[in-house]
Every structure is written in C-alpha cells, then in structure tokens.
C-alpha cells in the first residue's frame, strides 16, 4: 500500500504584503501531478489547510480546485485541521464527502473511529486526530481522568490509550502537534516555554505517524514518526530547506519504505548580505532569479541608505525585509543575527526583537517601559 503525506498548505497566507496564492496554486498543481504519477492508495493532508480560521473566498476556491483534482484520481483522501484551521469548517459536509472517498476529521469529541483500507497484502487503519489542546481532551475525559490532563503530552497519551488499536493491522495516526526536540522554523506558531511538547514515545504503538505543524521535513526520534513539512517556504529560516512531499509504502509485514518527492517553487527565497553598492551592481543579479525571488537583505554599510527599501525594490521586486549590520545596530546589542531559543525569551524580549526586525532599530527606553507596563497589566489581570 502506498500513501502520500503532506501538510501545512496554509492556503491564503501572506508574507508581509505578498499574497502566496499564486505560489500555492503552482505548488498544489505539482502535488496533483506527483499523485497522478505515484498512484497512491491514500493521500494525507495533515492540518493547517488554511492559514486562518476564516479563510478568504480566494483561498477556499483554491483548496476546492485542489481537492477536486485529487478526488478525480479516485483515491482515499484523509484531511485533518491544524492550529490555524477551524475544525468545524474543515469538517463541514464530511458525510457527503465520504462518497467521494474524502475523509474529513470531525471536531474531537472523545470518540475516534478508524478508517480501514485494504489491499492484497496489507490492512491499514487510519486514525484522524485534529489539533487538540489539553482543555478539549479533558472536557471529554472520564471523571477519574479529568484532572490528570494538564499538558499536551497528557492529552495525547489519554487519546491514544482509548483508541483500542488492533495490532493485526498496520496503524497510522494523522495528527498536528509539536513533538519534543523537533526542529522549528520562524513561520510556525510557538507556545512560549515549550508547553505544547509531546514526547515521541507517546506514539510507539503506531506503524506510522503522519505529522503536520512544523514546516521543515524531518523524522522525530524514529523513522516512522515524520513531519512532511510545508510544500512551500514561508520564512527565511527555511531558505536552505528542500521542500518535498513524503511517500510511504507498506508491503505486508515488511519494514515501511519512506521516500521524498521534491517540489520546485514558482519563486525561490534568498537571504542576501553585502553593501548597497555590491547588491545593486548589475553583475550581481543579472542572469539570476534574484529579481523575482523572495529576498531578505542585510546591508553592511556603516551609514543607513536613505529610502533603502524603496530603492532596492526597483531591483528586487519581492524584497520582504531590510536589515542593517553596522555600528548602530551592533551598539544596540541587537538580537538580529543571534541564534535564539524563543522558548526561553519572555514576551517583552520577543516583542522587542520583532520591533527591531521591522524598524531596524531597538525600542527606546520610553517604549520599553510602556511595553513592560502593558505586559504586566495583561499577565497580572485576574
């Protein structure tokens, strides 16, 4: 049995002022082409179909076109919601969809029934679990367990313990959570302090765990626990990532085989660094794809360039962010360019870093004082 696994489409996403819809249409068409060539028995979309709980009409239309193209292949399609989606909207008309072999995970209600697929060699049970929070699982838990579910790990362990897995089948869990020690990127939502961590050992009973949530393709602890990653880059921390979709193959009781099918974006992403004169020299960008790529530029000129963003955009049409690395920024002991463990930063530090990235200068003493007062009011409110 062959299965195609992808996630984190984030249809309708904007990166700064740039709509990603054209990029997404281009990449979704590639996924359909790969599915046509591979002819999988099942296709998994592991959450964050949309970028917002209430997607735009254009985003809904694009996903509808994509889903219709996949459904025409006659394969089983499994879809769950992520932390960006509305589980209610994703699961709308789920019973009608099943006629076309499109299986939409309902809102978690304490009862998950597997969907069984069979071929000549293998029976596979698919368990669809949308993004969950401890409060949601606790709400549906038995009275004796209600107070025990405090963390995301507690919640996931409780859910799995109540699935009644049949070991005579191959069991696949489709879910959208953060696994401890997995590698994050800048384009994902982060819960400060790592409170959303789930240990990989929680999933030891499954033959494969099809994960969504993190945008970098990766295994977690074992080769059968995998994030497919997003099919597109959405931040400059992903510049060096090679985006792909995952193909999983089961053959009887043999070990599973996992491969990647790489994707080519409509426009690439680049992180450029140099002086203004170096980066605006025609020899630097001529005969490259830099002018139409998504670009972040760090200028090393000691003096800031007047109207630098506008001037650079005449060459780099999708310039997304302009930074400086000079005496001014270094004197302010900027966080830019320094590796950060976001989970160890407090809200004031996180906001200060964002402000500096957007404005190429740190918060003033007065602004910092005002920010800290606001944060104190929020966190001390009863």
C-alpha positions as CSV (number, residue, x, y, z in Angstrom):
1,X,0.0,0.0,0.0
2,X,1.3,3.4,-1.0
3,X,0.5,6.6,0.9
4,X,1.2,10.3,0.0
5,X,1.7,12.6,3.0
6,X,1.8,16.4,3.0
7,X,0.6,19.1,5.4
8,X,0.7,22.8,6.2
9,X,-0.5,24.2,3.0
10,X,-1.5,27.5,4.7
11,X,-3.7,28.5,1.8
12,X,-4.4,32.2,1.8
13,X,-1.2,33.1,3.7
14,X,0.5,36.4,3.2
15,X,4.2,37.0,3.8
16,X,4.4,40.7,4.7
17,X,2.5,42.4,1.9
18,X,2.8,39.5,-0.5
19,X,0.0,37.1,-1.2
20,X,1.1,33.5,-1.5
21,X,-1.9,32.3,-3.6
22,X,-0.1,32.2,-6.9
23,X,2.8,30.3,-5.3
24,X,0.3,27.9,-3.7
25,X,-1.6,27.3,-6.9
26,X,1.7,26.4,-8.6
27,X,2.8,24.0,-5.9
28,X,-0.6,22.3,-5.5
29,X,-0.6,21.6,-9.2
30,X,2.7,19.9,-8.7
31,X,1.4,17.7,-5.9
32,X,-1.5,16.6,-8.1
33,X,0.9,15.7,-10.9
34,X,3.0,13.7,-8.4
35,X,-0.1,11.9,-7.1
36,X,-1.1,11.1,-10.7
37,X,2.3,9.6,-11.3
38,X,2.6,7.7,-8.0
39,X,-1.0,6.5,-7.8
40,X,-1.1,6.2,-4.0
41,X,-3.9,4.3,-2.3
42,X,-4.3,7.2,0.1
43,X,-3.4,10.9,0.3
44,X,-2.9,12.6,3.7
45,X,-3.3,16.3,4.4
46,X,-2.1,16.6,8.0
47,X,-3.6,20.0,9.0
48,X,-3.2,23.8,8.5
49,X,-5.0,23.6,5.2
50,X,-5.8,27.3,5.5
51,X,-3.7,30.0,7.2
52,X,-6.7,31.5,9.0
53,X,-9.7,30.2,10.9
54,X,-11.9,32.2,8.5
55,X,-10.2,31.9,5.1
56,X,-10.8,34.2,2.2
57,X,-13.1,33.3,-0.7
58,X,-10.0,33.0,-3.0
59,X,-8.3,30.6,-0.5
60,X,-11.4,28.4,-0.3
61,X,-11.7,28.3,-4.1
62,X,-8.1,27.3,-4.5
63,X,-8.4,24.5,-2.0
64,X,-11.7,23.4,-3.6
65,X,-9.9,23.2,-7.0
66,X,-7.1,21.2,-5.5
67,X,-9.4,18.8,-3.7
68,X,-11.5,18.2,-6.8
69,X,-8.3,17.4,-8.8
70,X,-7.2,14.9,-6.1
71,X,-10.7,13.3,-5.8
72,X,-10.8,12.7,-9.5
73,X,-7.9,10.3,-9.0
74,X,-10.3,8.0,-7.1
75,X,-8.0,7.7,-4.1
76,X,-8.9,7.9,-0.4
77,X,-8.1,11.4,1.0
78,X,-7.6,12.0,4.7
79,X,-7.8,15.6,6.0
80,X,-7.5,17.0,9.5
81,X,-7.5,20.5,10.8
82,X,-4.5,22.2,12.4
83,X,-4.0,25.0,14.8
84,X,-4.6,27.6,12.1
85,X,-7.8,25.9,10.8
86,X,-11.3,25.8,12.2
87,X,-12.1,22.2,12.8
88,X,-15.8,22.9,12.3
89,X,-15.2,24.5,8.9
90,X,-12.8,21.8,7.7
91,X,-15.2,19.0,8.7
92,X,-18.2,20.7,7.1
93,X,-20.2,18.2,4.8
94,X,-17.9,15.4,5.9
95,X,-20.5,12.7,5.4
96,X,-21.2,13.8,1.9
97,X,-17.5,14.0,1.1
98,X,-17.0,10.4,2.1
99,X,-19.0,9.3,-1.0
100,X,-16.0,10.7,-3.0
101,X,-13.5,9.0,-0.6
102,X,-12.7,12.3,1.1
103,X,-12.5,11.7,4.8
104,X,-12.6,14.9,7.0
105,X,-11.8,14.6,10.7
106,X,-14.6,15.9,12.8
107,X,-14.0,18.1,15.8
108,X,-12.5,15.9,18.6
109,X,-15.3,14.6,20.8
110,X,-13.6,11.8,22.7
111,X,-14.5,9.2,20.1
112,X,-12.2,8.4,17.2
113,X,-13.1,5.6,14.8
114,X,-10.5,4.2,12.4
115,X,-11.0,4.1,8.7
116,X,-9.8,0.8,7.3
117,X,-8.2,0.4,3.9
118,X,-7.2,-3.0,2.5
119,X,-5.2,-4.2,-0.4
120,X,-3.9,-7.7,-1.3
121,X,-1.1,-7.5,1.2
122,X,-2.0,-5.1,4.0
123,X,-4.8,-3.8,6.2
124,X,-4.2,-0.3,7.3
125,X,-6.2,1.6,10.0
126,X,-6.1,5.4,9.7
127,X,-6.8,7.4,12.9
128,X,-7.6,11.0,12.2
129,X,-6.9,13.3,15.1
130,X,-7.1,17.1,14.5
131,X,-5.1,19.6,16.6
132,X,-6.0,19.2,20.2
133,X,-5.5,21.1,23.4
134,X,-5.4,19.7,27.0
135,X,-8.6,21.6,27.8
136,X,-10.5,20.0,24.9
137,X,-9.4,16.4,25.8
138,X,-10.1,17.0,29.5
139,X,-13.6,18.1,28.7
140,X,-14.4,14.6,27.2
141,X,-12.3,12.6,29.6
142,X,-13.7,10.2,32.1
143,X,-14.4,11.7,35.5
144,X,-11.4,9.8,37.1
145,X,-9.0,11.2,34.4
146,X,-10.4,14.7,34.0
147,X,-8.0,16.4,36.5
148,X,-5.0,14.4,35.3
149,X,-4.8,16.0,31.8
150,X,-2.7,19.1,32.3
151,X,-0.2,19.1,29.4
152,X,-0.3,18.4,25.7
153,X,1.6,15.2,26.4
154,X,-1.0,14.1,28.9
155,X,-3.8,14.8,26.4
156,X,-2.2,12.8,23.6
157,X,-1.4,9.9,25.9
158,X,-5.0,9.8,27.1
159,X,-6.4,9.9,23.5
160,X,-4.1,7.1,22.3
161,X,-4.9,4.9,25.3
162,X,-8.5,5.0,24.4
163,X,-8.1,4.1,20.7
164,X,-8.2,0.3,21.2
165,X,-5.6,-0.4,18.5
166,X,-5.7,-3.7,16.6
167,X,-2.2,-5.0,16.3
168,X,-3.1,-7.3,13.5
169,X,-3.4,-4.2,11.2
170,X,-0.9,-1.5,10.3
171,X,-1.9,1.5,12.3
172,X,-1.4,5.1,11.1
173,X,-2.1,8.2,13.2
174,X,-2.7,11.5,11.4
175,X,-2.2,14.4,13.8
176,X,-1.0,18.0,14.0
177,X,1.1,18.7,17.1
178,X,4.7,19.5,18.3
179,X,7.0,16.7,19.1
180,X,9.7,17.3,21.7
181,X,13.1,18.1,20.1
182,X,11.7,18.6,16.6
183,X,13.3,21.4,14.6
184,X,11.1,24.5,14.3
185,X,11.3,27.4,11.8
186,X,10.2,31.0,12.1
187,X,7.0,30.6,10.2
188,X,5.2,28.4,12.8
189,X,3.3,29.5,15.8
190,X,5.2,28.9,19.0
191,X,3.9,28.4,22.5
192,X,6.4,30.1,24.9
193,X,8.1,27.7,27.3
194,X,7.5,24.6,25.2
195,X,4.2,23.8,26.8
196,X,2.9,22.1,23.6
197,X,5.7,19.5,23.7
198,X,4.7,15.8,23.2
199,X,7.3,13.1,23.7
200,X,7.8,10.8,20.7
201,X,7.5,7.7,22.9
202,X,3.8,8.5,23.1
203,X,3.4,7.1,19.6
204,X,5.3,3.9,19.9
205,X,2.2,1.7,19.1
206,X,1.8,3.2,15.6
207,X,3.4,1.9,12.5
208,X,3.5,5.4,11.1
209,X,2.7,8.9,12.5
210,X,1.8,11.4,9.8
211,X,2.5,14.8,11.4
212,X,1.7,18.3,10.5
213,X,2.6,21.6,12.3
214,X,6.3,22.0,11.6
215,X,7.4,23.3,8.3
216,X,10.8,21.5,8.0
217,X,10.6,17.9,6.7
218,X,12.1,15.6,9.4
219,X,11.8,12.4,11.4
220,X,11.2,12.6,15.1
221,X,13.1,10.1,17.2
222,X,12.2,7.2,15.0
223,X,11.9,6.7,11.2
224,X,8.2,6.1,11.4
225,X,7.3,9.4,13.1
226,X,7.5,12.2,10.5
227,X,6.7,15.7,9.6
228,X,6.2,16.0,5.9
229,X,6.9,19.8,6.2
230,X,5.2,22.5,4.3
231,X,5.3,22.3,0.5
232,X,6.4,26.0,0.3
233,X,8.9,28.2,2.2
234,X,7.2,30.8,4.4
235,X,10.1,32.3,6.3
236,X,13.8,32.9,5.8
237,X,14.7,30.3,8.3
238,X,13.6,27.9,5.6
239,X,15.9,29.3,2.9
240,X,18.1,26.2,2.8
241,X,15.3,23.7,3.1
242,X,14.4,21.4,0.2
243,X,10.6,21.2,0.2
244,X,9.0,17.8,-0.6
245,X,6.1,15.5,0.0
246,X,6.5,12.1,1.6
247,X,5.7,8.8,0.1
248,X,5.2,5.8,2.5
249,X,4.9,2.2,1.3
250,X,3.7,-0.8,3.3
251,X,4.2,-4.3,1.9
252,X,2.7,-6.9,4.2
253,X,4.8,-7.2,7.4
254,X,8.0,-5.8,5.8
255,X,9.5,-2.6,7.2
256,X,7.9,0.5,5.7
257,X,9.7,2.3,2.9
258,X,9.8,6.1,3.0
259,X,10.9,8.4,0.2
260,X,10.6,12.1,-0.7
261,X,9.4,13.7,-3.9
262,X,10.9,17.2,-4.2
263,X,9.0,20.3,-5.2
264,X,10.0,23.3,-7.2
265,X,8.6,26.7,-6.2
266,X,7.4,29.3,-8.5
267,X,9.8,31.8,-6.9
268,X,12.8,30.9,-4.7
269,X,13.8,32.5,-1.4
270,X,17.2,34.1,-0.7
271,X,19.0,35.7,2.2
272,X,21.4,38.3,0.8
273,X,24.1,40.2,2.7
274,X,26.5,42.9,1.5
275,X,26.9,46.6,0.9
276,X,24.3,48.6,-1.1
277,X,26.8,49.0,-4.0
278,X,27.6,45.3,-4.0
279,X,23.9,44.2,-4.1
280,X,22.9,46.8,-6.7
281,X,25.7,46.1,-9.1
282,X,24.2,44.6,-12.3
283,X,26.8,41.8,-12.4
284,X,25.5,40.6,-9.0
285,X,21.9,40.0,-10.0
286,X,21.9,39.7,-13.8
287,X,21.2,36.3,-15.3
288,X,19.8,35.0,-12.0
289,X,16.4,34.6,-10.5
290,X,17.1,37.1,-7.7
291,X,15.0,39.9,-9.1
292,X,11.7,37.9,-8.8
293,X,12.7,35.8,-5.7
294,X,11.6,36.5,-2.2
295,X,14.6,38.3,-0.7
296,X,15.8,39.4,2.7
297,X,18.7,41.8,2.6
298,X,21.2,42.7,5.3
299,X,23.1,45.8,4.4
300,X,26.6,46.2,5.9
301,X,27.0,49.8,5.1
302,X,28.0,51.8,8.1
303,X,25.5,54.6,7.2
304,X,21.9,53.7,6.6
305,X,20.8,54.1,3.0
306,X,18.1,56.8,2.6
307,X,14.9,55.3,1.3
308,X,16.8,52.0,1.0
309,X,13.7,49.7,0.9
310,X,12.1,51.5,-2.0
311,X,15.3,51.8,-3.9
312,X,16.2,48.1,-3.5
313,X,12.7,47.1,-4.6
314,X,13.4,48.6,-8.0
315,X,15.8,45.6,-8.4
316,X,14.5,43.0,-6.0
317,X,10.7,43.1,-6.7
318,X,9.8,40.8,-3.8
319,X,12.1,42.3,-1.2
320,X,10.5,41.2,2.0
321,X,12.7,42.6,4.7
322,X,15.6,45.0,5.0
323,X,18.1,44.8,7.9
324,X,21.4,46.5,8.8
325,X,24.5,45.1,10.3
326,X,26.6,48.2,11.3
327,X,27.9,50.1,14.3
328,X,24.4,51.5,15.0
329,X,22.8,48.1,15.2
330,X,25.7,46.4,17.0
331,X,25.9,49.2,19.5
332,X,22.3,48.4,20.4
333,X,23.2,44.8,21.0
334,X,20.5,43.8,18.6
335,X,19.1,40.3,18.7
336,X,19.2,40.2,14.9
337,X,21.5,37.6,13.6
338,X,22.0,36.0,17.0
339,X,20.7,32.4,17.4
340,X,17.7,32.5,19.8
341,X,15.8,29.9,21.7
342,X,12.4,31.5,21.5
343,X,11.1,29.3,24.3
344,X,13.5,30.9,26.7
345,X,12.5,34.5,25.9
346,X,9.9,36.5,27.8
347,X,7.1,38.4,25.9
348,X,8.9,41.7,26.2
349,X,12.0,40.2,24.6
350,X,10.0,38.6,21.8
351,X,8.2,41.9,21.0
352,X,11.4,43.8,21.2
353,X,13.1,41.5,18.7
354,X,10.1,41.8,16.3
355,X,10.1,45.6,16.6
356,X,13.8,45.8,15.8
357,X,13.5,43.5,12.8
358,X,10.7,45.6,11.4
359,X,12.2,49.0,12.2
360,X,16.0,48.4,12.0
361,X,16.4,50.0,15.5
362,X,15.7,48.9,19.0
363,X,12.9,50.1,21.3
364,X,13.6,53.3,23.1
365,X,13.8,53.4,26.8
366,X,10.4,55.1,27.0
367,X,8.9,52.5,24.6
368,X,10.4,49.6,26.6
369,X,8.9,51.0,29.8
370,X,5.5,51.4,28.2
371,X,5.7,47.9,26.8
372,X,6.6,46.3,30.1
373,X,3.7,48.1,31.8
374,X,1.2,46.8,29.2
375,X,2.6,43.2,29.6
376,X,2.3,43.5,33.4
377,X,-1.3,44.5,33.1
378,X,-2.1,41.6,30.8
379,X,-0.4,38.9,32.8
380,X,-1.5,40.2,36.2
381,X,-5.1,40.6,35.3
382,X,-7.4,38.4,37.3
